[in-house]
Amino acid sequence: METHQPRRDPDKTPLLPQHGKTPDADSDCDVGCFSCIYWCLSLPCCSLPCWGGLDCWGGDVADSGRRRWRGKSQEDAWRYRNKYPGKKDNLDLNDNYRFYANEIPCRPDGALIDDIHNGWWGQYDKLERLHGYIQWLFPIREQGVNDSSQELLLHEAKRICSDPVMHERVLKSYELMLDFYGMKLKDRNTGEIERADNWKERFCHLNHSSHNYLRITRILKCLGEMEYEQLKAPFLRFVLHEAIEEGTLDHTLDSCINYWLEVLKSKEERDDVRKHAQKLADKVNQRSDNQSRQK
């Protein structure tokens, strides 16, 4: 459960405030901008509700509808991290297992998983235009918008993870989408990510296609269900570096901090990634301060 608001204009919004200062009460800064996100990071559990396009300290921040949506997203992340309390398995359903066994095609797109891995690589228009395949490549224990897909069941996840060929296919699915986003796995064991050769084009696309942020939430959840939890934090660290230090993926910050980070299962890991983001912000602040002094 996630929402994404229109992002700030990077030419009109200051990059960062001086370290330790909060946004001015009379500023026109929106919550999605860098300054509010980093001030937010200094609070326990990143507790400030961050919404792009809203006045940070004005009345809009108290909008009950948006607060309610934010609360639902936090509840959603909590249920995911706690293995969906009360949700039962159903041994009669096994569409996800059969898809990852290359026995049935995804619906409605009609492609087997091996065909997707072998034939869709680099087909960026197709990967952008079609939407049903995402629920099949990255099944989670929630029903998605594709009514032709089935939510992941525990017995399916266990069988997929116990089969080396099928488990490898999950990793291949992740690599397929990383390439779509302009990234690639530098190390399959640690999850370290680096830029792909076409990163400029693909980063530009990702930075302005917020529906892909919903896809990334699903991808990260699926990795956790499929015993690839160790791949999630490196992805977040990479995106934070690109967003904060390089400024290439700044529009992803809201989702990265308020949604993607929250689906890390370990509290210690969530705290570590928040600290990492704060260090990056401090570094940029310091660089900005030094440049101001030199003028």
Sequence and secondary structure as in RCSB ss.txt:
>XXXX:A:sequence
METHQPRRDPDKTPLLPQHGKTPDADSDCDVGCFSCIYWCLSLPCCSLPCWGGLDCWGGDVADSGRRRWRGKSQE
DAWRYRNKYPGKKDNLDLNDNYRFYANEIPCRPDGALIDDIHNGWWGQYDKLERLHGYIQWLFPIREQGVNDSSQ
ELLLHEAKRICSDPVMHERVLKSYELMLDFYGMKLKDRNTGEIERADNWKERFCHLNHSSHNYLRITRILKCLGE
MEYEQLKAPFLRFVLHEAIEEGTLDHTLDSCINYWLEVLKSKEERDDVRKHAQKLADKVNQRSDNQSRQK
>XXXX:A:secstr
         TTTS S   TT    TT   BTTSHHHHHHHHTSGGG S   TTSBSSSGGGG HHHHHHHHHHHH
HHHHHHTT TT    TT  HHHHHHTTSS  TTT   HHHHHHHSTT HHHHHH  HHHHHHS  SS  S TTS 
   HHHHHHHHHSHHHHHHHHHHHHHHHHHTTEEES TTT  EEE TTHHHHHHHHHT THHHHHHHHHHHHHHH
TT GGGHHHHHHHHHIIIIII SSGGGHHHIIIIIGGG S HHHHHHHHHHHHHHHHHHHHHHHHHHHH 
